[in-house]
Amino acid sequence: MTMPARAMGLPLDRFDGPEKVTGTARYAYEQPVDRPAYLHPVQATIAAGRIVAVDTDAAAAEPGVLTVLTHRTAARVASTADPELLILQSAEVNYRGQFVAAVLAETSETARYAASLVRLEYQARPHDVELRADHPDAYAPAQTNGGFDTDSVLGDPEAALAAAEVGIDVTYTTPRYHHNPIEPHANVALWRDDRLTLYLSTQGVHRIRESVATLFGLDHQRVRVVSPHVGGAFGGKLHTHPDVVLAVLAALALPGRPVRFALTRQQMFSQVGYRTPTIQRVRLGADSTGRLRAITHDVIVQTARIKEFVEQAATPTRTMYAAEHRRTTHRVVPLDVPVPTIMRAPGKTPGMFALESALDEMAVACGQDPVEFRIANEPPVDPELGRPFSSRGLVACLREGARRFGWADRDPVPATRRHDGWLVGTGVAASMYPVYRLPGSAATIRVDPGGRYTVSIGAADLGTGTWTALRQVAADALEAPIHRVELRIGDSDLPPAMAAGGSSGITSWGSTVVAAAVRLRLRLAEGYGGSVPAEGLEASAQMPANPHREEFSMYAFGAQFAEVRVHQDTGEVRVPRLLGVFAAGRIINPKTGRSQLLGGMTMGLSMALHERAVVDPRFGHVVNHDLAEYHIATCADVGTVEVHFLDEQDPYVNPMGSKGIGELGIVGTAAA
C-alpha cells in the first residue's frame, strides 16, 4: 500500500514548538516530584586497578546527607551479563572516571560537596589507553556493531592492485568524538508501591525498560520509563549507561523518595559512550580510463577491555562503488577506556570520510574530475549482495549538486584561487545511509464519536520532529484532518516501539501506525457501516514485514559540496558554504527534514575542523572534557548551508515511501 500525500509532504511547524519556546515542555530532570533527593557521584582517579580502602565518615556526617553508596553498601544486581552496567558491584576499576561511590543529599550542592569528602585508596595496575596500528592485542571480532561480517572479500584484490595502472595507498585517522547533546543525560528515579518509575532522557523507553528490568531481576511491568522530550541524543542515549544504573541503585536506597541525577558536562566524557577513534588504510587500483578494479579498506578501532563494541567503519565500502575485486576488514584493540557506543551514523561517518577522501585522491591520480570519477564508477547493482537498488539517486544528486554549486567554474589546481589573502578550494563527497525497518513496534489508534483520533505508540522525539511527522503519517493513513489526530509517545506504558536509532524511526513507527489505521478503517467499514459507535472504537497492529526486503538493497543517497578557505598567512580555516543534495524518498515534512540534514552537515563540519577528544595517556582521561575546550562548531564557524531534496519515488521501502534522514546529512561532509 502506498498512500497519497495530503498531510505528508507539507512543511508544517512543529506541534511541540510552542511548548519548547515557552519552556513548558518537560525534559527528564524537570519532571515534578515531591521531596527529591539529589545524587552526586564519586569517580575513579585511576584507569585500572582496584579499591583497597573506603572512608565515607566525613561525607556521611555532613548535614543534609541522606546516605553514601559504595560497592560495599549498594544493592546487588540480578544480571551480570553487561559488564558496563555493573556499577558499585565490586572493587574493580576498569577506566578512569568510573562511578565508584555516590552521595545522596537534600540538595544538589550538599551532595556535590559531600562527594568531595569521600576518601578512596586504590591499588593501581599498569594501563593502556592508546590506539595504534601495530598494537599487539588487536584481534578480529566475531562481527561488528549491527551484526555485519567482520571481513568481506570478493575476487583477488591483491593481484588486482598489483596489476592496476593507477593506484593509491593512503591511511586516514579519525579521533575520539563525543555526542555532547545540549541536554545532558538526566534521571529521576522513584520506587513506590513496588514499582520503579524512571523519567529519563532516552531514545527508547521500551529498550531502557527491558534493560533495567533484566539488570535488576524485575518483571517488566514493574518498570515504567517516561521520556516525552529529549534535548538531543545522536546515539548516546540509545543504550542504558552507568548513570541510569546509579540512579536506580540510589532510589533502592531511599524507597518511596525520588532521586534526581543529571550528569555534568565533564562526567559525560566518561559515562555515556563516544565514537571510537579509527585508523583506516584504503588502497585503490584503476585502469588507464579511471575504472576502479580493486578496493581494499582495512579498519582498526578500539573498544573497552570490559565490553566489546566494534564500529563498522568499512561497511559502506562494500556498497558504494563498482570494482570486481575488493576486501574490507575490521580489527579491534581492547584498552582501559570507557565503552564506545553508537554515534550518529556509526560506521558510515568515519568510514565514508576515509573512502570519499581516497576517491578524491584517486580522481586526481587518474587526472579526472572528482564528480565525473564517481559517476563513472557507479555500480549497476549492490556490489556486495548483487541485488538491484530499490532506488539509487547518487548520480542525480551529484549532477544537481554540481549545477547548483557552480562546480564547473572551480579551478581544479590546488592553491590557485585567492581572495583577499585566502586560498579558496572546493570539495565534493557522497553521502549514503541504509533504509532500516527495525522490528518490535506496535500501535493502537482509538477514534471517539466526535471523529477525533488518538494514536498511541512508545516512540521517541529526540528533537527530530517525531511529534509532528508521525501525526502527518497518521492523518494520511486515517484520511483525517491532522487537527483531529492526537499523538501519544515517550512512555513505556504505551504500546512497544523500537528505539530511535539507525534513522529507522519514521520508517518503523510510521509503517506500524499505517497498519493500525488500515485495521481501524476496516473495522469501521465492515462492522459499523463507517460510523463510530457511541463507546468509540480502537484497533491495534504490529509492525508489518516488508515483502521487498530481500529483493532490493535500500539506501538513501546524497552529494555534498564545500567551499573551503585557508588563510595564506595564518592557516586559519573557514567554510563559507556547504551545499547538499539528497535523494531520500518522500520527505514527510520538508521543514523538519531540512533541519535534520542541515544539523547533520553542521555536525560533519564540526567533525572535520573542530572536534577531538584529547586523552592523556598518563592517566587515561579526556583532558578537554567540557564545551570550552572540546570545540563544537558554533554560529561563527558555520557559513551558508544549503539543503536540497530530489523528488524520489520508491514504493518498495515502506507505505510512506520515505527513507531515514537523521544520519544521512553527516555522512560525507567531513570528506567534502
C-alpha positions, 0 to 999 in steps of 0.5 A: 500500500502506498498512500497519497500525500495530503498531510505528508509532504507539507512543511508544517511547524512543529506541534511541540514548538510552542511548548519548547519556546515557552519552556513548558515542555518537560525534559527528564530532570524537570519532571515534578516530584515531591521531596527529591533527593539529589545524587552526586557521584564519586569517580575513579582517579585511576584507569585500572586497578582496584579499591583497597580502602573506603572512608565515607565518615566525613561525607556521611556526617555532613548535614543534609546527607541522606546516605553514601553508596559504595560497592560495599553498601549498594544493592546487588544486581540480578544480571551480570551479563553487561559488564558496563552496567555493573556499577558499585558491584565490586572493587574493580576499576576498569577506566578512569572516571568510573562511578565508584561511590555516590552521595545522596543529599537534600540538595544538589550542592550538599551532595556535590560537596559531600562527594568531595569528602569521600576518601578512596585508596586504590591499588593501581595496575599498569594501563593502556589507553592508546590506539595504534596500528601495530598494537599487539592485542588487536584481534578480529571480532566475531562481527561488528556493531549491527551484526555485519561480517567482520571481513568481506572479500570478493575476487583477488584484490591483491593481484588486482592492485598489483596489476592496476595502472593507477593506484593509491595507498593512503591511511586516514585517522579519525579521533575520539568524538563525543555526542555532547547533546545540549541536554545532558543525560538526566534521571529521576528515579522513584520506587513506590508501591513496588514499582520503579518509575524512571523519567529519563532522557532516552531514545527508547523507553521500551529498550531502557525498560527491558534493560533495567528490568533484566539488570535488576531481576524485575518483571517488566511491568514493574518498570515504567520509563517516561521520556516525552522530550529529549534535548538531543541524543545522536546515539548516546542515549540509545543504550542504558549507561552507568548513570541510569544504573546509579540512579536506580541503585540510589532510589533502592536506597531511599524507597518511596523518595525520588532521586534526581541525577543529571550528569555534568558536562565533564562526567559525560566524557566518561559515562555515556559512550563516544565514537571510537577513534579509527585508523583506516588504510584504503588502497585503490587500483584503476585502469588507464580510463579511471575504472576502479578494479580493486578496493581494499579498506582495512579498519582498526578501532578500539573498544573497552577491555570490559565490553566489546563494541566494534564500529563498522567503519568499512561497511559502506565500502562494500556498497558504494562503488563498482570494482570486481575485486575488493576486501574490507576488514575490521580489527579491534584493540581492547584498552582501559577506556570507557565503552564506545557506543553508537554515534550518529551514523556509526560506521558510515561517518568515519568510514565514508570520510576515509573512502570519499577522501581516497576517491578524491585522491584517486580522481586526481591520480587518474587526472579526472574530475572528482564528480565525473570519477564517481559517476563513472564508477557507479555500480549497476547493482549492490556490489556486495549482495548483487541485488538491484537498488530499490532506488539509487539517486547518487548520480542525480544528486551529484549532477544537481549538486554540481549545477547548483554549486557552480562546480564547473567554474572551480579551478581544479589546481590546488592553491590557485584561487585567492581572495583577499589573502585566502586560498579558496578550494572546493570539495565534493563527497557522497553521502549514503545511509541504509533504509532500516525497518527495525522490528518490535513496534506496535500501535493502537489508534482509538477514534471517539464519536466526535471523529477525533483520533488518538494514536498511541505508540512508545516512540521517541522525539529526540528533537527530530520532529517525531511529534509532528511527522508521525501525526502527518503519517497518521492523518494520511493513513486515517484520511483525517484532518491532522487537527483531529489526530492526537499523538501519544509517545515517550512512555513505556506504558504505551504500546512497544516501539523500537528505539530511535536509532539507525534513522529507522524511526519514521520508517518503523513507527510510521509503517506500524501506525499505517497498519493500525489505521488500515485495521481501524478503517476496516473495522469501521467499514465492515462492522459499523457501516463507517460510523463510530459507535457511541463507546468509540472504537480502537484497533491495534497492529504490529509492525508489518514485514516488508515483502521487498526486503530481500529483493532490493538493497535500500539506501538513501543517497546524497552529494555534498559540496564545500567551499573551503578557505585557508588563510595564506598567512595564518592557516586559519580555516573557514567554510563559507558554504556547504551545499547538499543534495539528497535523494531520500524518498518522500520527505514527510515534512520538508521543514523538519527534514531540512533541519535534520540534514542541515544539523547533520552537515553542521555536525560533519563540519564540526567533525572535520575542523573542530572536534577531538577528544584529547586523552592523556595517556598518563592517566587515561582521561579526556583532558578537554572534557567540557564545551570550552575546550572540546570545540563544537562548531558554533554560529561563527564557524558555520557559513551558508548551508544549503539543503536540497531534496530530489523528488524520489519515488520508491514504493518498495521501502515502506507505505510512506515511501520515505527513507531515514534522514537523521544520519544521512546529512553527516555522512560525507561532509567531513570528506567534502 
